[in-house]
Amino acid sequence: MTCSPYEFESVGVGMITGRKVILREKRLADVRDDYIWHTDPELASLDATPPLPAIFSRYLLDYTTEMHYPSPCKQQFAVETPEGKHIGNCGYYNISETGGEAELGIMIGNRDYWDKGYGTDTINTLTSHIFHQTGLNRIYLKTLKSNARAQKCFKKCGFSPCGDLDKDGYSFVLMELHRRQWEETQDGTWRLKLE
């Protein structure tokens, strides 16, 4: 897979507004929430990773470096409520210029916002942004076979299972959404606001 910074020329938006969430550029002020979420054993298990072992000062240094020197192969957003509460993160990465595809990731870290439609709106807002603002034609993801809640959410957002993957002792369901599929489901009621 290859990536190119040109794919992000149209992505430099301040905020992307969905029905229940706002996606915005990551800020240094997000570091405490992100550290708490990355060191949480339950959240890490849902992501098929061990909890982050780094102490906060090391995490802050790495976080600051990543903010100053972002990878051209990914685009990350903070997920906020309309009231400005940071509740999670999402993004797309492993961007392939030649394949016209990218992998999607999401984490609603604040449990107070689970099972209330915030994850669904985050995914719908992000996929709408990707298909409106980039030349990508396919978005794919992997989720644990045991994570039925995530699979239900992704299916609700138009993703279809496309395979299985066993990696590092974990079993994943692979899912995808093609631009053509997404366009066919748009009935004119979904509105993406770029501010």
ROGUBA-7385 format. One record per residue: x, y, z of N, C-alpha, C in turn; residue number from 1; residue in three letters. Coordinates in Angstrom, 2 decimals. Example, Ala and Ser with C-alpha at 12.3 -4.5 7.8 and 13.67 -1.06 7.14 Angstrom:
% residues 2
[[13.19,-5.69,7.80],[12.30,-4.50,7.80],[13.20,-3.30,7.80],1,ALA]
[[12.85,-2.25,7.08],[13.67,-1.06,7.14],[12.90,0.03,7.87],2,SER]
% end
This chain:
% residues 195
[[0.83,-1.18,0.00],[0.00,0.00,0.00],[0.87,1.24,0.00],1,MET]
[[0.40,2.25,-0.69],[1.11,3.52,-0.73],[0.18,4.63,-0.34],2,THR]
[[0.76,5.73,0.07],[-0.08,6.89,0.37],[0.63,8.12,-0.11],3,CYS]
[[-0.13,9.17,-0.25],[0.41,10.41,-0.76],[-0.26,11.57,-0.03],4,SER]
[[0.50,12.60,0.34],[-0.10,13.74,1.02],[-1.15,14.46,0.19],5,PRO]
[[-1.13,14.31,-1.14],[-2.08,15.04,-1.97],[-3.51,14.67,-1.63],6,TYR]
[[-3.72,13.47,-1.11],[-5.08,13.04,-0.80],[-5.70,13.88,0.31],7,GLU]
[[-4.88,14.60,1.04],[-5.40,15.37,2.16],[-5.59,16.85,1.84],8,PHE]
[[-5.34,17.25,0.61],[-5.47,18.67,0.26],[-6.88,19.18,0.54],9,GLU]
[[-7.90,18.36,0.32],[-9.27,18.81,0.55],[-9.79,18.45,1.93],10,SER]
[[-8.94,17.84,2.75],[-9.39,17.35,4.04],[-9.21,18.39,5.14],11,VAL]
[[-8.45,19.44,4.92],[-8.11,20.38,5.98],[-9.29,21.19,6.49],12,GLY]
[[-10.32,20.53,6.95],[-11.50,21.22,7.48],[-11.36,21.33,8.99],13,VAL]
[[-11.96,22.36,9.54],[-11.92,22.52,10.98],[-12.82,21.55,11.70],14,GLY]
[[-14.05,21.42,11.23],[-15.02,20.53,11.87],[-15.91,19.88,10.82],15,MET]
[[-16.35,18.69,11.13],[-17.31,17.98,10.30],[-18.49,17.65,11.21],16,ILE]
[[-19.65,18.17,10.89],[-20.80,18.04,11.79],[-21.75,16.95,11.31],17,THR]
[[-22.04,16.03,12.21],[-23.03,14.99,11.95],[-24.32,15.34,12.68],18,GLY]
[[-25.15,14.35,12.89],[-26.41,14.57,13.59],[-26.22,14.68,15.10],19,ARG]
[[-25.32,13.87,15.66],[-25.10,13.85,17.10],[-23.68,14.20,17.50],20,LYS]
[[-22.75,14.19,16.54],[-21.34,14.41,16.85],[-20.73,15.46,15.93],21,VAL]
[[-19.60,15.94,16.39],[-18.74,16.81,15.59],[-17.38,16.14,15.54],22,ILE]
[[-16.85,15.98,14.34],[-15.50,15.47,14.17],[-14.60,16.68,13.95],23,LEU]
[[-13.55,16.76,14.71],[-12.62,17.89,14.59],[-11.19,17.38,14.62],24,ARG]
[[-10.28,18.25,14.22],[-8.87,17.89,14.27],[-8.46,17.62,15.71],25,GLU]
[[-7.52,16.69,15.87],[-7.00,16.37,17.20],[-6.25,17.58,17.76],26,LYS]
[[-6.31,17.72,19.09],[-5.61,18.80,19.79],[-4.77,18.20,20.91],27,ARG]
[[-3.78,18.94,21.33],[-2.96,18.51,22.46],[-3.82,18.36,23.71],28,LEU]
[[-4.87,19.15,23.82],[-5.77,19.08,24.98],[-6.47,17.72,25.08],29,ALA]
[[-6.47,16.91,24.01],[-7.11,15.59,24.02],[-6.25,14.53,24.71],30,ASP]
[[-5.01,14.87,25.01],[-4.05,13.86,25.45],[-4.48,13.12,26.73],31,VAL]
[[-5.06,13.80,27.69],[-5.45,13.11,28.94],[-6.54,12.08,28.68],32,ARG]
[[-7.57,12.47,27.93],[-8.63,11.50,27.61],[-8.05,10.32,26.84],33,ASP]
[[-7.23,10.60,25.83],[-6.67,9.53,25.02],[-5.80,8.59,25.86],34,ASP]
[[-5.04,9.15,26.77],[-4.19,8.31,27.64],[-5.07,7.40,28.51],35,TYR]
[[-6.11,7.95,29.09],[-7.02,7.14,29.92],[-7.63,6.02,29.09],36,ILE]
[[-8.07,6.32,27.90],[-8.71,5.32,27.04],[-7.72,4.26,26.57],37,TRP]
[[-6.49,4.65,26.25],[-5.49,3.68,25.77],[-4.91,2.81,26.89],38,HIS]
[[-5.08,3.22,28.12],[-4.60,2.40,29.24],[-5.73,1.60,29.89],39,THR]
[[-6.93,1.74,29.39],[-8.10,1.03,29.93],[-8.13,-0.41,29.40],40,ASP]
[[-8.10,-1.41,30.29],[-8.07,-2.81,29.83],[-9.29,-3.22,28.98],41,PRO]
[[-10.49,-2.77,29.33],[-11.67,-3.14,28.56],[-11.63,-2.54,27.16],42,GLU]
[[-11.29,-1.26,27.06],[-11.21,-0.63,25.75],[-10.11,-1.26,24.90],43,LEU]
[[-8.99,-1.57,25.53],[-7.89,-2.22,24.79],[-8.33,-3.58,24.28],44,ALA]
[[-9.07,-4.33,25.08],[-9.51,-5.66,24.64],[-10.48,-5.56,23.47],45,SER]
[[-11.29,-4.52,23.42],[-12.20,-4.33,22.27],[-11.43,-3.97,21.00],46,LEU]
[[-10.21,-3.47,21.19],[-9.35,-3.10,20.06],[-8.31,-4.18,19.77],47,ASP]
[[-8.40,-5.31,20.49],[-7.47,-6.44,20.31],[-6.02,-6.02,20.54],48,ALA]
[[-5.82,-5.17,21.55],[-4.47,-4.74,21.91],[-4.33,-4.81,23.43],49,THR]
[[-3.11,-4.92,23.91],[-2.93,-4.83,25.36],[-3.06,-3.37,25.80],50,PRO]
[[-3.43,-3.13,27.05],[-3.45,-1.74,27.53],[-2.07,-1.12,27.38],51,PRO]
[[-2.04,0.13,27.02],[-0.78,0.84,26.83],[0.01,0.88,28.14],52,LEU]
[[1.27,0.42,28.15],[2.04,0.39,29.39],[2.80,1.69,29.69],53,PRO]
[[2.79,2.64,28.76],[3.60,3.86,28.91],[3.11,4.74,30.06],54,ALA]
[[4.07,5.35,30.73],[3.69,6.35,31.73],[3.26,7.62,30.99],55,ILE]
[[2.50,8.47,31.68],[1.90,9.62,31.01],[2.93,10.53,30.36],56,PHE]
[[4.06,10.79,31.03],[5.04,11.71,30.47],[5.59,11.20,29.13],57,SER]
[[5.79,9.90,29.02],[6.27,9.31,27.75],[5.16,9.39,26.69],58,ARG]
[[3.93,9.09,27.10],[2.79,9.16,26.18],[2.63,10.58,25.65],59,TYR]
[[2.76,11.57,26.53],[2.65,12.98,26.14],[3.72,13.35,25.11],60,LEU]
[[4.94,12.89,25.32],[6.02,13.18,24.38],[5.71,12.57,23.00],61,LEU]
[[5.30,11.31,22.98],[4.97,10.65,21.70],[3.78,11.33,21.03],62,ASP]
[[2.79,11.69,21.82],[1.57,12.34,21.32],[1.91,13.68,20.67],63,TYR]
[[2.74,14.45,21.35],[3.15,15.77,20.85],[3.93,15.62,19.55],64,THR]
[[4.82,14.65,19.50],[5.60,14.41,18.28],[4.69,14.04,17.12],65,THR]
[[3.72,13.17,17.37],[2.79,12.76,16.31],[1.95,13.94,15.83],66,GLU]
[[1.59,14.84,16.72],[0.80,16.01,16.31],[1.63,16.95,15.44],67,MET]
[[2.90,17.09,15.75],[3.76,17.99,14.99],[4.24,17.38,13.67],68,HIS]
[[4.33,16.05,13.63],[4.80,15.37,12.43],[3.82,14.25,12.07],69,TYR]
[[2.61,14.62,11.63],[1.60,13.59,11.34],[1.97,12.77,10.11],70,PRO]
[[1.52,11.53,10.11],[1.74,10.65,8.98],[0.83,11.05,7.82],71,SER]
[[1.36,11.08,6.60],[0.50,11.37,5.44],[-0.41,10.19,5.09],72,PRO]
[[-0.23,9.07,5.78],[-1.01,7.86,5.48],[-2.23,7.72,6.37],73,CYS]
[[-2.54,8.75,7.17],[-3.73,8.65,8.01],[-4.29,10.03,8.30],74,LYS]
[[-5.57,10.04,8.63],[-6.27,11.27,9.02],[-7.06,10.93,10.28],75,GLN]
[[-6.78,11.66,11.36],[-7.42,11.38,12.64],[-8.31,12.54,13.06],76,GLN]
[[-9.39,12.20,13.76],[-10.32,13.19,14.28],[-10.68,12.87,15.72],77,PHE]
[[-10.94,13.91,16.48],[-11.57,13.75,17.79],[-13.07,13.74,17.56],78,ALA]
[[-13.78,12.98,18.38],[-15.24,12.94,18.33],[-15.75,13.74,19.52],79,VAL]
[[-16.57,14.74,19.24],[-17.13,15.60,20.29],[-18.65,15.61,20.20],80,GLU]
[[-19.28,15.89,21.32],[-20.71,16.18,21.31],[-20.88,17.63,20.86],81,THR]
[[-22.09,18.04,20.48],[-22.30,19.45,20.12],[-21.97,20.41,21.27],82,PRO]
[[-21.99,19.90,22.50],[-21.64,20.74,23.66],[-20.13,20.83,23.87],83,GLU]
[[-19.34,20.15,23.05],[-17.88,20.24,23.15],[-17.23,19.17,24.00],84,GLY]
[[-17.95,18.13,24.41],[-17.39,17.04,25.21],[-16.66,16.05,24.31],85,LYS]
[[-15.37,15.85,24.58],[-14.56,14.88,23.82],[-14.93,13.48,24.30],86,HIS]
[[-15.51,12.67,23.39],[-15.99,11.34,23.80],[-15.27,10.19,23.10],87,ILE]
[[-14.43,10.49,22.13],[-13.73,9.42,21.44],[-12.91,9.94,20.28],88,GLY]
[[-12.49,9.00,19.44],[-11.65,9.31,18.29],[-12.05,8.43,17.12],89,ASN]
[[-11.75,8.91,15.93],[-11.97,8.10,14.73],[-10.98,8.57,13.68],90,CYS]
[[-10.93,7.81,12.61],[-10.05,8.21,11.53],[-9.96,7.16,10.46],91,GLY]
[[-9.15,7.46,9.47],[-8.87,6.49,8.43],[-7.37,6.49,8.18],92,TYR]
[[-6.85,5.31,7.88],[-5.41,5.13,7.79],[-5.11,4.02,6.80],93,TYR]
[[-3.83,3.66,6.66],[-3.42,2.69,5.63],[-4.00,3.11,4.28],94,ASN]
[[-3.91,4.39,4.01],[-4.49,4.94,2.78],[-3.67,4.49,1.58],95,ILE]
[[-4.33,3.91,0.62],[-3.69,3.44,-0.60],[-4.12,4.32,-1.76],96,SER]
[[-3.19,5.08,-2.28],[-3.45,5.92,-3.45],[-3.77,5.05,-4.66],97,GLU]
[[-3.00,3.99,-4.84],[-3.21,3.14,-6.02],[-4.47,2.29,-5.90],98,THR]
[[-4.79,1.83,-4.71],[-5.97,1.00,-4.52],[-7.25,1.77,-4.28],99,GLY]
[[-7.13,3.07,-4.00],[-8.30,3.90,-3.74],[-9.06,3.48,-2.50],100,GLY]
[[-8.32,3.08,-1.46],[-8.98,2.56,-0.27],[-8.24,2.98,0.99],101,GLU]
[[-8.94,2.85,2.12],[-8.36,3.14,3.42],[-9.09,2.32,4.48],102,ALA]
[[-8.42,2.14,5.60],[-9.00,1.41,6.73],[-9.59,2.41,7.72],103,GLU]
[[-10.77,2.10,8.24],[-11.46,2.97,9.18],[-11.27,2.46,10.60],104,LEU]
[[-11.13,3.39,11.53],[-11.04,3.05,12.95],[-11.88,3.99,13.77],105,GLY]
[[-12.44,3.49,14.85],[-13.26,4.31,15.75],[-13.14,3.78,17.17],106,ILE]
[[-13.18,4.70,18.12],[-13.28,4.33,19.52],[-14.10,5.41,20.24],107,MET]
[[-15.23,5.01,20.78],[-15.95,5.88,21.69],[-15.46,5.48,23.08],108,ILE]
[[-14.55,6.27,23.60],[-13.90,5.92,24.87],[-14.73,6.22,26.10],109,GLY]
[[-15.58,7.21,26.02],[-16.42,7.59,27.16],[-17.65,6.69,27.20],110,ASN]
[[-17.71,5.80,28.18],[-18.80,4.81,28.27],[-20.18,5.43,28.42],111,ARG]
[[-20.26,6.66,28.90],[-21.57,7.32,29.04],[-22.25,7.52,27.69],112,ASP]
[[-21.50,7.37,26.60],[-22.04,7.60,25.26],[-22.17,6.30,24.46],113,TYR]
[[-22.02,5.17,25.10],[-22.20,3.88,24.43],[-23.69,3.58,24.27],114,TRP]
[[-24.02,2.88,23.22],[-25.39,2.40,22.96],[-26.42,3.53,22.90],115,ASP]
[[-25.99,4.70,22.42],[-26.90,5.85,22.31],[-26.84,6.48,20.92],116,LYS]
[[-26.23,5.77,19.97],[-26.19,6.27,18.59],[-24.99,7.13,18.25],117,GLY]
[[-24.09,7.38,19.19],[-22.93,8.23,18.91],[-21.93,7.53,18.00],118,TYR]
[[-21.74,6.22,18.19],[-20.84,5.48,17.31],[-21.36,5.42,15.89],119,GLY]
[[-22.66,5.15,15.75],[-23.29,5.09,14.43],[-23.15,6.44,13.72],120,THR]
[[-23.44,7.51,14.43],[-23.34,8.83,13.81],[-21.90,9.17,13.46],121,ASP]
[[-20.95,8.76,14.30],[-19.54,8.99,14.00],[-19.15,8.30,12.70],122,THR]
[[-19.53,7.03,12.57],[-19.17,6.29,11.36],[-19.86,6.88,10.14],123,ILE]
[[-21.14,7.20,10.24],[-21.85,7.80,9.10],[-21.24,9.15,8.71],124,ASN]
[[-20.88,9.95,9.69],[-20.28,11.26,9.42],[-18.92,11.10,8.77],125,THR]
[[-18.11,10.17,9.29],[-16.77,9.96,8.73],[-16.84,9.38,7.32],126,LEU]
[[-17.69,8.38,7.08],[-17.77,7.80,5.73],[-18.31,8.83,4.74],127,THR]
[[-19.26,9.63,5.16],[-19.78,10.69,4.28],[-18.66,11.67,3.93],128,SER]
[[-17.89,12.05,4.91],[-16.76,12.95,4.68],[-15.76,12.33,3.69],129,HIS]
[[-15.42,11.07,3.92],[-14.43,10.41,3.04],[-14.94,10.38,1.60],130,ILE]
[[-16.18,9.97,1.40],[-16.69,9.85,0.03],[-16.98,11.21,-0.62],131,PHE]
[[-17.23,12.25,0.18],[-17.43,13.58,-0.40],[-16.11,14.30,-0.66],132,HIS]
[[-15.11,14.06,0.17],[-13.91,14.90,0.14],[-12.64,14.22,-0.36],133,GLN]
[[-12.67,12.94,-0.63],[-11.47,12.26,-1.14],[-11.85,11.46,-2.39],134,THR]
[[-10.86,10.93,-3.04],[-11.08,10.07,-4.20],[-11.15,8.59,-3.84],135,GLY]
[[-11.21,8.28,-2.56],[-11.25,6.88,-2.14],[-12.55,6.22,-2.56],136,LEU]
[[-12.47,4.96,-2.96],[-13.64,4.22,-3.42],[-14.04,3.07,-2.51],137,ASN]
[[-13.19,2.74,-1.55],[-13.48,1.63,-0.64],[-12.95,1.96,0.74],138,ARG]
[[-13.79,1.72,1.74],[-13.38,1.83,3.14],[-13.55,0.45,3.74],139,ILE]
[[-12.54,-0.01,4.45],[-12.62,-1.33,5.06],[-12.23,-1.23,6.54],140,TYR]
[[-12.53,-2.28,7.28],[-12.20,-2.32,8.69],[-12.15,-3.76,9.15],141,LEU]
[[-11.63,-3.95,10.34],[-11.69,-5.25,10.97],[-12.20,-5.05,12.39],142,LYS]
[[-13.01,-5.99,12.83],[-13.54,-5.95,14.19],[-13.54,-7.36,14.75],143,THR]
[[-13.40,-7.47,16.04],[-13.36,-8.79,16.65],[-14.66,-9.55,16.40],144,LEU]
[[-14.53,-10.84,16.11],[-15.72,-11.67,15.91],[-16.61,-11.64,17.15],145,LYS]
[[-16.01,-11.50,18.31],[-16.76,-11.50,19.57],[-17.46,-10.17,19.84],146,SER]
[[-17.17,-9.13,19.06],[-17.75,-7.80,19.31],[-19.01,-7.61,18.46],147,ASN]
[[-20.09,-8.25,18.89],[-21.36,-8.20,18.16],[-21.91,-6.78,18.08],148,ALA]
[[-21.72,-5.99,19.14],[-22.22,-4.62,19.14],[-21.58,-3.80,18.02],149,ARG]
[[-20.27,-3.93,17.85],[-19.58,-3.19,16.80],[-20.04,-3.66,15.41],150,ALA]
[[-20.15,-4.97,15.24],[-20.59,-5.50,13.94],[-21.98,-4.99,13.58],151,GLN]
[[-22.88,-4.97,14.55],[-24.24,-4.47,14.32],[-24.20,-3.00,13.89],152,LYS]
[[-23.37,-2.21,14.56],[-23.23,-0.80,14.23],[-22.68,-0.61,12.82],153,CYS]
[[-21.63,-1.36,12.47],[-21.04,-1.23,11.14],[-22.03,-1.64,10.05],154,PHE]
[[-22.79,-2.71,10.28],[-23.80,-3.13,9.30],[-24.87,-2.06,9.14],155,LYS]
[[-25.27,-1.45,10.25],[-26.26,-0.37,10.21],[-25.77,0.80,9.36],156,LYS]
[[-24.45,0.98,9.32],[-23.84,2.07,8.55],[-23.51,1.68,7.11],157,CYS]
[[-23.90,0.47,6.71],[-23.72,0.05,5.33],[-22.56,-0.89,5.05],158,GLY]
[[-21.74,-1.19,6.05],[-20.61,-2.09,5.85],[-21.11,-3.53,5.74],159,PHE]
[[-20.44,-4.30,4.89],[-20.78,-5.70,4.69],[-19.59,-6.57,5.04],160,SER]
[[-19.83,-7.73,5.65],[-18.72,-8.65,5.90],[-18.09,-9.08,4.57],161,PRO]
[[-16.77,-9.19,4.55],[-16.09,-9.57,3.31],[-14.99,-10.60,3.57],162,CYS]
[[-14.92,-11.13,4.78],[-13.90,-12.13,5.07],[-13.64,-12.25,6.55],163,GLY]
[[-12.73,-13.14,6.85],[-12.30,-13.38,8.23],[-10.79,-13.28,8.28],164,ASP]
[[-10.27,-12.98,9.46],[-8.83,-12.88,9.65],[-8.49,-13.38,11.04],165,LEU]
[[-7.53,-14.27,11.12],[-6.97,-14.70,12.40],[-5.57,-14.13,12.49],166,ASP]
[[-5.33,-13.31,13.51],[-4.04,-12.64,13.64],[-3.70,-12.45,15.10],167,LYS]
[[-2.49,-12.82,15.46],[-1.97,-12.63,16.83],[-2.90,-13.21,17.89],168,ASP]
[[-3.53,-14.34,17.57],[-4.41,-15.00,18.53],[-5.82,-14.44,18.58],169,GLY]
[[-6.16,-13.50,17.72],[-7.49,-12.90,17.67],[-8.19,-13.29,16.37],170,TYR]
[[-9.51,-13.40,16.43],[-10.31,-13.67,15.23],[-11.13,-12.43,14.90],171,SER]
[[-10.98,-11.96,13.67],[-11.64,-10.74,13.22],[-12.62,-11.03,12.10],172,PHE]
[[-13.63,-10.19,12.00],[-14.50,-10.11,10.84],[-14.01,-8.92,10.03],173,VAL]
[[-13.79,-9.10,8.75],[-13.42,-8.01,7.85],[-14.70,-7.47,7.23],174,LEU]
[[-14.80,-6.16,7.14],[-16.00,-5.52,6.58],[-15.57,-4.42,5.63],175,MET]
[[-16.45,-4.08,4.68],[-16.11,-3.05,3.70],[-17.35,-2.27,3.28],176,GLU]
[[-17.09,-1.09,2.76],[-18.12,-0.24,2.18],[-17.53,0.41,0.93],177,LEU]
[[-18.17,0.19,-0.20],[-17.72,0.78,-1.46],[-18.50,2.07,-1.73],178,HIS]
[[-17.84,3.00,-2.40],[-18.47,4.28,-2.74],[-19.81,4.05,-3.46],179,ARG]
[[-19.84,3.15,-4.42],[-21.06,2.87,-5.17],[-22.19,2.43,-4.24],180,ARG]
[[-21.89,1.52,-3.32],[-22.88,1.07,-2.32],[-23.39,2.25,-1.51],181,GLN]
[[-22.44,3.05,-1.04],[-22.78,4.19,-0.19],[-23.67,5.18,-0.94],182,TRP]
[[-23.32,5.48,-2.20],[-24.12,6.41,-2.99],[-25.54,5.90,-3.19],183,GLU]
[[-25.70,4.60,-3.37],[-27.04,4.02,-3.56],[-27.91,4.12,-2.32],184,GLU]
[[-27.31,4.23,-1.16],[-28.09,4.32,0.08],[-28.42,5.74,0.48],185,THR]
[[-27.84,6.71,-0.20],[-28.08,8.11,0.15],[-29.41,8.56,-0.44],186,GLN]
[[-30.32,8.96,0.42],[-31.66,9.34,-0.02],[-31.90,10.84,0.04],187,ASP]
[[-30.84,11.58,0.22],[-30.99,13.03,0.29],[-31.23,13.54,1.70],188,GLY]
[[-31.44,12.63,2.66],[-31.68,13.09,4.04],[-30.39,13.24,4.81],189,THR]
[[-29.32,12.56,4.36],[-28.05,12.66,5.07],[-27.34,13.91,4.60],190,TRP]
[[-27.07,14.81,5.48],[-26.41,16.06,5.13],[-25.13,16.19,5.93],191,ARG]
[[-24.05,16.43,5.24],[-22.77,16.64,5.85],[-22.47,18.13,5.81],192,LEU]
[[-22.20,18.71,6.97],[-21.87,20.13,7.00],[-20.39,20.28,7.29],193,LYS]
[[-19.68,20.98,6.44],[-18.28,21.29,6.65],[-18.21,22.75,7.07],194,LEU]
[[-17.55,22.97,8.19],[-17.44,24.35,8.69],[-16.00,24.79,8.68],195,GLU]
% end
